[in-house]
Amino acid sequence: MCNTSPTAHSIRRRSVLGAALAGTGAAIAGTLASALPAEALTLGTPLRPVLPVLASQPTGTLLTLLGTAGGPQAEYVRTGTSSVLTVEGYNYVIDCGRSSVTQYLNAGLKFTSIAGMFITHLHADHLADYYNYFLLEGGQPNAEGDRLPPAPPSAPGPLTVYGPGSAGGLPPSSNPNAGTVAPNNPTPGIKDLTNRLNEGYAYSYNVFMRGDGYSDVETIETQIHEIAIPDNVGANYLNRAPAMQPFKIYEDSRVQVSAILVPHGNVFPAFAFRFDTAQGSVTFSGDTAYSENVIRLATGSDVLVHEVMDLEFIKEHSTNLSQALLNQLQTSHTTAHQVAQVAHQAGVAKLALTHHIPSNPLDVPDAVWKAKCSVGYSGQVYPGNDMDQITLRD
């Protein structure tokens, strides 16, 4: 049975300062209160007696779920899907959903410790904070230059990105009135997407480069890698996730990363990733319907981070659920029962849920997610909440 309490050995949640510092927080609040005019104390929210935790960069190997919500809409409690696998003190970011940068900071992670970023697919809810890593501190080394030494040749700069290339074409539309955004390049890959964002923020960059000594953001473009799918697979935007074997996309002195195509509605390419380290292995499903490819990739992993959908809840509580939307959900996402099947067949020791649909915990509580994913799967189930931290092996 999984213990999700804050004292569990293999999972920790950072929320507020512990009892050891509670007195300090109260003292600071008292000092601030004595310095304010009396009328200020009657307005707005009372001062907090306890300060937030200032977390620190892990030095070992640890999985952090920054955000666990399905998208694209903003939702209560959970932020957009994003994870970080820290290996020997270096951070590998997997997807960058809404608030990823803020959550990254809240987890105590250093921008200068990013060894790579890996994007599963180009849906907006997995990209909402992607460019914030460029706009904000992620694209600039800090004054102390605190990148963890030694930086291997395979990680030449602060941001090395691996993601999908162009889809190569758009699927047929059932909507005769559907338009096409950017008809001259309607299916940009991660390189084009990044270049267009660079251009969109040109004024901000140009001013900073002239006043504050920022480096030219276009030098980052050489670190954007589009994942090349093996030619013998026969995949394209109409044959999106044929049966295939995993293939290596990245390797450094700490980790080897493999990818495989997964079925996610009309999206192509959509990848799942596997990270193999000396301390254990983690597979990230990305967004996917039930997939034998995910099982193939995840087999023998210590941890499987898998998206999840409660289709029964959606059917019961949706008032305007069209057949088209139902079909889209079924061909794009994995039900809790199917997730359990995947975890069981892959033989993983731990299953961590993410990209919850629905993501509001008032709709589907943690206990329900855990119970549904425990039917047919006997390993540890982590319902998956923002800022959860999971060890690869106990």
Secondary structure as the mmCIF struct_conf table of DSSP 4:
data_model
#
loop_
_struct_conf.conf_type_id
_struct_conf.id
_struct_conf.beg_label_comp_id
_struct_conf.beg_label_asym_id
_struct_conf.beg_label_seq_id
_struct_conf.end_label_comp_id
_struct_conf.end_label_asym_id
_struct_conf.end_label_seq_id
BEND BEND1 SER A 5 SER A 5
TURN_TY1_P TURN_TY1_P1 PRO A 6 THR A 7
BEND BEND2 HIS A 9 SER A 10
STRN STRN1 ILE A 11 ARG A 12
STRN STRN2 VAL A 16 VAL A 16
HELX_RH_AL_P HELX_RH_AL_P1 ALA A 19 ALA A 35
BEND BEND3 LEU A 36 LEU A 36
HELX_RH_3T_P HELX_RH_3T_P1 ALA A 38 THR A 42
BEND BEND4 LEU A 43 THR A 45
HELX_LH_PP_P HELX_LH_PP_P1 PRO A 46 ARG A 48
BEND BEND5 PRO A 49 VAL A 50
HELX_LH_PP_P HELX_LH_PP_P2 LEU A 51 LEU A 51
STRN STRN3 PRO A 52 PRO A 52
HELX_LH_PP_P HELX_LH_PP_P3 VAL A 53 VAL A 53
BEND BEND6 THR A 59 GLY A 60
STRN STRN4 LEU A 62 GLY A 67
STRN STRN5 ALA A 69 ALA A 69
BEND BEND7 GLY A 71 GLN A 73
BEND BEND8 TYR A 76 VAL A 77
STRN STRN6 GLY A 80 GLY A 80
STRN STRN7 SER A 82 VAL A 87
TURN_TY1_P TURN_TY1_P2 GLU A 88 GLY A 89
STRN STRN8 TYR A 90 ILE A 94
TURN_TY1_P TURN_TY1_P3 ARG A 98 SER A 99
HELX_RH_AL_P HELX_RH_AL_P2 SER A 100 ASN A 106
TURN_TY1_P TURN_TY1_P4 ALA A 107 GLY A 108
HELX_RH_3T_P HELX_RH_3T_P2 PHE A 111 SER A 113
STRN STRN9 ILE A 114 PHE A 118
BEND BEND9 THR A 120 THR A 120
HELX_RH_3T_P HELX_RH_3T_P3 ALA A 124 HIS A 126
TURN_TY1_P TURN_TY1_P5 LEU A 127 TYR A 131
HELX_RH_AL_P HELX_RH_AL_P3 ASN A 132 LEU A 135
BEND BEND10 LEU A 136 LEU A 136
HELX_RH_3T_P HELX_RH_3T_P4 GLU A 137 GLY A 139
BEND BEND11 GLN A 140 GLN A 140
TURN_TY1_P TURN_TY1_P6 ALA A 143 GLU A 144
HELX_LH_PP_P HELX_LH_PP_P4 ARG A 147 LEU A 148
BEND BEND12 PRO A 149 PRO A 149
HELX_LH_PP_P HELX_LH_PP_P5 PRO A 150 PRO A 152
TURN_TY1_P TURN_TY1_P7 PRO A 153 SER A 154
BEND BEND13 GLY A 157 PRO A 158
STRN STRN10 VAL A 161 GLY A 163
BEND BEND14 GLY A 168 GLY A 169
HELX_LH_PP_P HELX_LH_PP_P6 LEU A 170 PRO A 172
BEND BEND15 SER A 174 SER A 174
TURN_TY1_P TURN_TY1_P8 PRO A 176 ASN A 177
BEND BEND16 VAL A 181 ALA A 182
TURN_TY1_P TURN_TY1_P9 PRO A 183 ASN A 184
BEND BEND17 ASN A 185 THR A 187
HELX_RH_AL_P HELX_RH_AL_P4 ILE A 190 GLY A 200
TURN_TY1_P TURN_TY1_P10 TYR A 201 TYR A 201
HELX_RH_AL_P HELX_RH_AL_P5 ALA A 202 GLY A 211
TURN_TY1_P TURN_TY1_P11 ASP A 212 ASP A 212
HELX_LH_PP_P HELX_LH_PP_P7 TYR A 214 ASP A 216
HELX_RH_3T_P HELX_RH_3T_P5 VAL A 217 GLN A 223
STRN STRN11 ILE A 224 GLU A 226
HELX_LH_PP_P HELX_LH_PP_P8 ILE A 227 PRO A 230
HELX_RH_3T_P HELX_RH_3T_P6 ASP A 231 VAL A 233
BEND BEND18 TYR A 237 ASN A 239
BEND BEND19 ALA A 241 ALA A 241
BEND BEND20 ALA A 243 ALA A 243
STRN STRN12 PHE A 247 GLU A 251
BEND BEND21 SER A 253 ARG A 254
STRN STRN13 VAL A 255 LEU A 261
STRN STRN14 HIS A 264 HIS A 264
TURN_TY1_P TURN_TY1_P12 GLY A 265 ASN A 266
STRN STRN15 VAL A 267 VAL A 267
BEND BEND22 PHE A 268 PRO A 269
STRN STRN16 PHE A 271 THR A 277
TURN_TY1_P TURN_TY1_P13 ALA A 278 GLN A 279
STRN STRN17 GLY A 280 PHE A 284
BEND BEND23 ASP A 287 ASP A 287
BEND BEND24 ALA A 289 TYR A 290
HELX_RH_AL_P HELX_RH_AL_P6 GLU A 292 ALA A 298
TURN_TY1_P TURN_TY1_P14 THR A 299 GLY A 300
BEND BEND25 ASP A 302 ASP A 302
STRN STRN18 VAL A 303 MET A 309
HELX_RH_AL_P HELX_RH_AL_P7 LEU A 311 HIS A 317
BEND BEND26 THR A 319 ASN A 320
HELX_RH_AL_P HELX_RH_AL_P8 GLN A 323 SER A 332
STRN STRN19 THR A 335 THR A 335
HELX_RH_AL_P HELX_RH_AL_P9 ALA A 336 ALA A 346
TURN_TY1_P TURN_TY1_P15 GLY A 347 GLY A 347
BEND BEND27 ALA A 349 ALA A 349
STRN STRN20 LYS A 350 ILE A 357
BEND BEND28 PRO A 358 PRO A 358
TURN_TY1_P TURN_TY1_P16 PRO A 361 ASP A 363
BEND BEND29 VAL A 364 VAL A 364
HELX_RH_AL_P HELX_RH_AL_P10 ASP A 366 CYS A 373
TURN_TY1_P TURN_TY1_P17 SER A 374 GLY A 376
BEND BEND30 GLY A 379 GLY A 379
STRN STRN21 GLN A 380 TYR A 382
TURN_TY1_P TURN_TY1_P18 ASP A 386 MET A 387
STRN STRN22 ASP A 388 ILE A 390
BEND BEND31 LEU A 392 LEU A 392
#
